Amino acid sequence: MEKLRFRNLASSWLVGISASTKAAINYFAHLGVDPVMLFVLSGALVYGPVYGFFLGVSIMVIADFLVGLVGLWTVYTALAFGLVGVLAGVIGMFKKQFKRIELAGMAFVFTLLFDAIAMTAFAWQFGIPLAAATVSQVPVTIIHLTCNTLLAFVFAPSVIRALNEISDPRASQSFRERVFGKR
């Protein structure tokens, strides 16, 4: 029960931090600079596919509500990140330790998947021919791939370590003692 309480604390922290970060830099996200992949990938690897789906969906929905940009794109981008969370969570069920290059590689592949889903749905929503949407998406995808891959390479190990530490009551106790001292 104690472990579950700390796991819930960590998962709530991750949803709040990631959704507010996404909302805060939302205007850069349209240029491909977006930390959502970092948070979804890290959270799903630590907590599994169900949580990964919840995290991917909730980040996009909460962030769109925070910035007042809710639309049909909210649904398909949320579901696309939910799918990324499920896939990353499944990988996390079979492997627990990842090298930076593996995390960057997953971010790269999952970004391609996300961009393909979002671009196809966007083209359908606005009646844009798929070929034209694909050509116009290429520069954004290149930036998106670069940013997500770099963010995962640099920060994912630290986020994963923090989630594991917060989730474990024994580790959390020692963390609190290191930060705040013994009482």
N, C-alpha and C positions, 0 to 999 in steps of 0.2 A: 504494500500500500504506500509506503514511504517513497519507493522508487517511482511509482506512478505519479505521485504528487509533484516530484521534481521534474519528471518528464513533461507533465502538463505545464509547469512553469516555463520550461525551456521552449516548448512548442508555442505557447502564447506569446512569449518574448519574440520568437522568430517571426510570427505572423505580423505582429505590431511593428517591429523594426523594418521588416522588408516592405510592407505595404506603405508605410510612411516615407521610406526612402524612395520608393518608386514614385509616389505622388510628388515628393519634393523635387525630383529631377525629371518630371514627366515631359517637359518640353525638349529635353535632350534625348529622351527615349525615342522620339520620332526620328532622330538622327541615327539611331542604332546604339546609343549609349544607355544601357539598361542593366541594373543589378539583379533583376528578377531571376535570371538563370542561375546565378551564384547561390541565391537563397533556396530556390526550389531544388537544385541539385544537391546541395549540402544537407538540407532538411530531409529529403527523401532517402539519401544514402544512410542517414543515421536512424530515421524512424520508420522507414518502409514505404510501400506503394500506396497504402490508403492515406497515410498522412501526406505523402508527396502529392497526391491528387488534391486533397483538401488545401494544402499550402498553395499550389499553383493557381487553383481557382480563386481562393480567398484573396490572395495578393492582388490579382488583376481586378476583381470586383471592388474591393475596398479602395484601391488606389483610384479607379475611375470615378467612384462616388466622391472621394475626397477632392478631386480636381473638377468635378462636375462635367465629366466627359463620358457619360454613360450612353451606350448605344448598342446596336447589334454586334459591333466589334467587341464589346465587353464579353459577350457570350462566347464567341469563337476564340478569342485570345485566351480567355480563362480556361476553356476546355482544352485548348492546345497546350497550355502550361500544365494543366491537370494531367494530360497524357504524358508529358515529359516527366512529371513527378512520379507517375506510376512506373514508367520504364526505369527511371533512376532508382526507385525503391526496390524494384525487382533485382536489379544489379546489386544493390546493397544487401539483399538477403543472402547472396552467395559469396560476397567478398566484403570484408570489413576494413581493410587497410588499403589505401590508394596512394600511389605516387602522384606528384604534382602533374606530371605529363599525362597520366591516365585521367585525372580530373579535367585537365584542359581538353583532352581528346573527347571526353564525354560532352563537355560544354559545346565543343565544335559541332559534333554530330547532332546533338539535341537542338542547337540553334538552327541548323539546316532544316530539321524536321519542323520546328516551330514556324520558321519563316515560310516554308512551303505551305503549311496549313493556313497560316494567317493571310498570305498573299492570295491563295486560291479562294478563300472565303471572301476576302475584300473585293477581289475581281468579280465574283458572283454577286455580291451585295450591290455593287455600283454599276454592274453591266459592262465591265471593262473586258475586252478580249484577253484571254489568258496569255497569249504571246506578248501583248503590249504590257500587261502587268508584270510578267516575268522579266522583260527587258528593263523596265523602270525599277524593279526590285533589286537588281544586281548590285548597284552601288551601296544601297542600304544594307543588304545582306553581308557584303564584304566588311563594312564597318561593324555591323552587329557581331559577325563571327570574330573579328579581331578583338573587340571589347570583351565579349563574353569569355573567349578563350583566355585572354590575359587576366581578367578578374578571377576566373576559376584557378588559374595557375598560381596567382599571387595570394588570393585570400581564402579559397575553399579549405585548405588544410586548417587554417586558424578557426574558421567558422565551425567546421566539423569537430575540432578539438573542444571548442567552447560548448557546443551542444552536448557532446558526450560528458563533459565535466559538469555542466549544469544538471544534466539528467540523472547523474549518480549522486545519491544523497551523501555517500562517504566522501566523494571528491568535492561535492559542493561545500561540505562542512570544512574540509581543509582549505578550500578556496576562500571561504569567508574568513577563516582564521588568518590566512596569509594577508588578506586585504584589510580586515578590520582589527586583527589582533585577537588573542584569546580573551574570553570573558570570564 
